[in-house]
Amino acid sequence: MVRITLATALFFAASALALTPNAAGARDVGNGQGAQFTTGGCVADADCAEGCCAGGAEDEAGNEVGICSGIGAEFQNGKTGCGFVDPNADATIAAAQEQVEEQGF
């Protein structure tokens, strides 16, 4: 018999709800070329293929960052809607460039 405590269940539920951008698209963060895929990181709408950078995602430090979203999904899972402009864009772009270097692509 497997026992799952309430604390364990709450931990996994909270982890599942955490919204973070997909790091595979780090090279498209902040370039304004509209090449970022849905669920990739962004600093403004111009980064995203669908033209929607939604707030509400978090980076590893817990800072709010943008996540490219499809129209109609910009408020799902705690996102705050299209038009997000990252107030810490320079730091977000620098972190994305570090990820690109680590990933090698």
N, C-alpha and C positions, 0 to 999 in steps of 0.2 A: 504494500500500500504506500502510495506517495502522499506525503503531507506537505501542504503549502500553507505557510503561515500568512496571516493578514499582511504583515510587514513585507514579506516577499512578494505577495501579489500586488501590493501598492507600488513597490519599487519597479516591477516589470511593467505595470500599467503606466507609470510616469515616464519610464524610459521609452515606451512605445509612442508616447505622445510628443516627445521632444522633437522639434522640427529643426533640422539642420540641412544646409545646402549639400548637394552631392559634390564631393571633392573632385570627381573625375572631370569636371568642367572648369577647373581652376584657371586654365589659360584664357578663358573668355570673361573672367571677372574684371570689370572696369575698362574694357577696351571700346565700348560704345558701338560695336559692329553689328549688334543684333544677332550674334551667332550662338548665344547661350541657350542650351536646351532647358525645358521645363524641369524643375527641381535643382538646377544649377544655381550657383551664387551670382549675385549682381549688386551693383552699387546704385543703379538707376534703370529706368525702363529701357533706355537705349542699348543695354547689354543683352536683352532678352529677345529671342526669336519671335515670341508672341507679343512683345512690347509691354510686358507686365512684370515689373519688379515689385513684389509684395513684401512688406515688412512682417515681422513676427517670428522669423527664424533666429537662431542663436549660434554664435561661433563657440569655439571650445572654452573661451573665457566667460561666456554668458552674456556677451554684448549682442544687442539686436543687429542683425544683418538682413540683407535682402535675399529672396529666393524667387527665381523666375517661375511664374505660374501661368497656367492656361486661363483664358478668360472664362469666368464662371466658377473657377476654383480659387480665386484670389482671396476668399475669406474662409476657406476650409482649414481645419486644424489649427486655428488660432492666428492665421495670417491676417494682416490688417489692410489688405487691398492694394491695388496697383498704385504706382506713383511714389513708392518708397525711394527716398534719396538718403543714402548712407551718410550720417554725419561724421563718421570715422572712415571715409572712403580710402584715404591714403593708407591707413593701417590695414584695412581689409584687402586692398590690392597688394600690398607688400606680403601679407600672409598667403594670399593666393599664389603669388610668384614663388614663394618658398615651397609651396606644395608642388608646383610645376617642376621645380628643380629636384625635389625628392622623388617625384613620380617618373621623371625622365621623359615626359611627353607633354 
